[in-house]
Amino acid sequence: MKTFQTEWQSIKNFCESAEYKQEIKSAKEKLLAKPLVLYGAGAEGLEFATVLEFCGIKPACFCDTNKVGVDKSTGLSIISPKDLLNDYKNANILISSSGYTAEIQAVLEAHNVPAERILPRSLWFRLCLLTAGEPSADTLRGSYYLALFNAVAEMLTGNNDVLLSGYKRTYDLVQDNESKQVLMDIIRFCLTGNQISRNPLDTVYFDNDIIKLSPSEVFADVGMFTADTAEDFFKNTHNKYTHYYGFEPDSATLEKARLFLANRSNTTTEGKGVWSCETTLYFSEQHINENAACTNENVIEVISLDNYFAKKPHIPTFIKMDIEGSELEALKGAECIIRDHKPKLAICIYHRPEDIYTLPEIIKSFRDDYKFYIRHYTNNMCDTVLYAV
């Protein structure tokens, strides 16, 4: 591929063009053309609605398969798919649930909803660009997408050279052109709304071209959730492994994981988070903090992998981390394991704009013989994974 500077200059030139400005204008016009229904009333749907309203577009309602009523935060009604088909035959539809895009698309196609009524998600991402740098967008700073988009937009104006230079270092650090392409696609996505090159979702954390598993694997699943990654681990090892360790601080998801693993041998689950040391932190669905940010957050115990495995009969041969932006602290707490044993690593790098360079650089500071790869697995910003092998 070309150098980072050449690729970046090409992106910058486009973002300064009349064509770019027209694309953003056209996106808003298309979203305003008809009543708009957001299909998906989860956290992502709420973010879609918030940005749309900030830009002067009031959605007609949400549609959701699993709930109806009124969303308290936006005041929008939530209708069923049946009501969508019967009562909103002239409305455009924007799928606001990346995790269920394929299923929603299939439902709409099965009921012969015209393709021109199903608007591409890229229109919403382009709309986000209208908020970049807007002082009045302070109310949106809690938005995951906008925090990232605004940070990258500052690279265009020269106000975030730290981020720009960090992305260049990662571009030069990764091993293959596919990794470089993913990195530049992420930047393009943040500035233009264009989709990121992605790999099949069922290969996340276990990309066979990068990760080679053996029957003696000791897997540390940091951010176990409901043991969905555990299921993929067992499948990819053909049920031949030494031990599985799962770490999950949320009690509800931990219970589901333990039910799934109940009849599985050689597994250990811990109801704790992973950090750089053993301490007490504050946990919510969105993040782990050293200080309580709001009263509905839960106090949790966290541990470091170095201390934890010093008392266990195994040392991880493979560590996966997806812990909502706490990956840097967790890696600090695994320095000895990484330095002395060089486990395979699959680390999520999409929670914070700087993760793309801070995470590979801290790993490299522990041990400089790792090779780094980046892959992406969804049609939005989630599930960008750094592999170190």
N, C-alpha and C positions, 0 to 999 in steps of 0.2 A: 504493500500500500504506500501511499504518499506520506510525507512527513505530517506530523500533527499540525504544524503551523500552516501548511498548505491546505489541509482539510478544514481547519478552523477559519482560515481566510475565506474559503469558499462559502461556508455557512454565514459568516459575517456579511459578505457581499450580498447574499440573498436577502438577509434580514434588513438590509438597508435599501432594498429595491422597491419600486412601485408595485411589482407583482405581489410581494409579501404583504404590503399594506392592503392591497385589494383582496387578498385571500382572507384576511381577518375581517374586513368589512363584509365580504360575502357570507362568511360564517354566521355573523350576527343576523344578517338579512334572512338567511335560510331558517334560523332558529325562531325568528319572529314571524315567518310567513303564515303559519297556522297555529291553532292551539297546540300546546306541547305537553305530552305525557311522559313522565320519567318512569321507566319500567325498572323497578328495583328501589325499595324504600329503606335500604340498610345505610350504613355509615357513608358509603360512597355516594349513594343517592342524595343524602343530605348535603354533601359537599357540592354535588352538581347543582342542586337547587339554590344553595347559598350564592354561588358564583353567578348563576343565571340572573338571580334577582338583583345582585349588585350591578350587573351590566344592563339592567332595565328589561329583563325578560322574566315574566311571571309564569311559571309552569301552571298548567291547568290542574294537575293532580299527580299523585304517584299511582302506579299500578304495582301490585305485589302478589305473588302466589301464596304467601304464608300469613299475611295479615291484612286487615282492613280497619277503617276507622279514620282518625285524624292524627297526623304527626304534630306533636305539641310544639316542636322547635320551629317549624316553618308555617304551621297553620294549614298545610295542604291536606286534602282528603286522600285517603289510600283506598283505591278501588281494586276489585278482583279482575283477573283476566277476562272473565265473562262480561263484566260491566264495560271493560275497555272495548271489547269487540262489539257490544250492543249500543253503547252510548257515545262512543268517541270515534265514529267511523270516518270523520273528516280530520282527525288530529294527527299530527306527526308524533312519532315515538322515538325517544332517545333511550337506549339501553344504559342504565346507570348502575349496573352490577357486573363488574368485570369477571367475577368468579362464576357467574351463571350465564354469560353471554351466549354460549352455544345453545343452552337449553331454552333460553328466552327466544332466540332466533328461530329455533325449531318449532316452538309453540306458534309464533306469528306466521311462519311459513305454512304450517299445517292448517291454519285458518285463513289462508289465502290473503293475508294482509299485503297489499302492494309494496314491492321493494322500495319504491320511491318515498313511502311514508316512514320507513325505518331509517332515520338519519345516522350517518357515520359518527362515531364517538370523537373523531378528530375535530369535528366542528366545535365541540365543547372545549377541547384542549386549546384550539385556536382562540376561543373566546377568553380563556384565562390570560392570554397574552395582553389583552386590553388592561388588565389590572397591574401588570408588571411596572413597578416604580411609582404607582399611584399612591400618594400619601393617604388618600381617603380609603384605601384598601386595608388599612390597619385592622379593621374588624374581621378581615379574612385571614389574619396571620396564623390562625390555628389550622388552616387548611394545609394538609400534607402536600398536595400538588403545588399550591401557590408558594409555599415556602421554598420548594425546590425551583420552581419556575423563576421566582424573583431572584434567587441567588445566581442562577445561570444567566438571567437577563443582565445582571450587573457586570458580567464578563464582557458584554457588548460595549458598554460605556466606559470600560476601563476601571470600574469601581470594585472589581473583585479579582485582582490579579493573583491573589493567593489561590483561589479556586482554579483559575485558568492554568497556573503553573503546576498545580497538583495534578490536574487531569493530564497535562502533557507528560509528567513523570510516569504516570500509570500507563499511558499510551506507549511510552518507550520501554516500560518494564515488562509488559505482557509478551507471551511467547509467539502468538500466532495472529494472522490477519483477521480471523473471525473475532477475536477478542478486541482488536483495535476497531473493527467495524461496529461492534456492540457499543463501545464507549462513544464513538462519534454519533451513533444513532440516538443514544441517550441525550446528548447535547442537542441534536436536531429536534428531538421530541419536545424538549423543554422550550425551544425557541420557535418551532413551527407547527407542532402538533402531529407531525408525521410519525407513523408507527415505527417501533423498534424491531429489528430483526430478532426473531425468537426461535428457540428450539422447542420440541414437544414437551408439554408440561409434565408428562409421565417420566421424563428423564431428569427432572430437577434433583440435584444433589448426587445423582448417580449417572452422570454422563459417561457412557462406556468408552468414549474416545479419550477421556482424561482419567477417570477413576477406575482403577483395577482392584477388584476385591478378591480376598482369599478366604479359605475356611477358618482362618485364625483371627478374623477381625474382632476387635473390641470397639464398639461404636458408642460414642458419647453424643447423644441427641439433645442438644442444648436448645430449649424451646420446643419441647416434645409435642405440645398442643394435645390432640386427642390420639396420638400415636399413629398419625397418618404416614409420617416418615418412617416409623418403625415397620409398618406394613411393607413399604417399598424396600427397606433394608432387607427384610426376610426374603422377599421375592428376588432381589438381586443377588443375594448370597445362596439362593436355593436352599434356604434354611440350614445352611452350614456356617456357623460362626462360633466364636468363643463366648462373647457376652454382649448384651445390650444394656446401656445405662441411659435412662431418660430423665430429664430435668424440666419440671413444670411447676411454677409457683401458683397458678390459678387453680383453686380447689375444684371448681366445676369441671374444667377440662381434664384435670388430673384424674378425677374419678372415672371419666369416660376412657381415658388411656389405660387405667388399671383394669377396667372391665375387659377391654380388648386384649390385654396381655395376660389375663388371668390364667389361661391354660398354656402359656408359652414358657418354656424352660429357659434358664440362663438369662433372666432379665431382672433389672433393678430399676425402680422408679423413685425419684426424690421430689418431694413437694417443696422445692426451694428454687430460687433463682440463682443465676451464675453471675459473678462479679469479680472484681480484682482482689477481694478479700472477704473474710467472714464478717458480716455486719447485718444491720436491719435497715431496710429501705422502704419506700412507698411505691406501691404498684397499682396501676390501673390498666385498662384494656389497651391504652395507647402507649404506655411507657413505664419505665422504672426511674424513680427520682431519688436523690439523696435527701430531699426535703419534701414534706407533704405539700402538694399544690392545691388540693381541694379536700374537703371533708369526706368525700365518698371514696377516697383511695384507701387501699388496704395495706397494712403493715405486713411485710414479708421478710423471711430470712433469706440471705444470699450467701453463697459460698464460692470459693475459688476452686477451679479444677485441680490446681497443683496440690492444695491442701487435702481435697477430697480423695484424690487417687493415691496420695501418700499413705492412706490408711486402707487401701483396697488391694486385692491380689492381682489386679490387672492395671495396665497402662493403655490408654486409648491408642488405637492404630488409625482411627478415623474420627474426626470431630466435625460436627455440623452445628452451625449457629444461626438461628433466626429469632432474635430477642428484642425486636422493636427499638433498635438504636443503642442497645447496651453492648454491642459486639466488641467495641474497643476496650471497655473495662474488662469484659470477660476474657479477651485475649491476653490482657496484662496479667490476669490471674492464671493463665496457662503457659507462662513463659518457660518454666522449667521443662514441662512436658514437650513443648515445641522444640526447645533448644537441644534437649538431650535425646529425644526419641523420634523427632520428625514425623509426626502423624500426618496422614492426608487431612486436608482441611477443605470444607465447603462452607463459606461464610457469606451471609447476605450483606450486600453493600448498597442497599437502596433506601435505607431509613433516613439517612442524613446526607446532604450534598457532598460533604467532605469525606464520607466513608470510602468513596472510590479510590482515594489515595492514602488516607490515614491507615486503613486496615492492611493493605498489602505492605505498606512501609513499616508498620510495627512488626509484622511477621518477619520481614526481611531483616529487621534489626536484631531479632532473636536468632535467626539462622539464615545465612545468605545463599544457601544452595537450593532453595525452593524455586520451582518454576510456576509462573502464574498464568491463569486463564480466566476469562470472563464470559459467562453465558447468561442469556435472558430468556424467560419462559412464559411471559404473559403479554396481553395486548395493552398493558398500562405500565406503570413504573414499578410494580411489585415483582418480586422474585428475580432480581439480578443477583447472580451468585459469583463470588470469587472462589476459584479453586486454586489451592496451593499444593503441589505434589513434588 
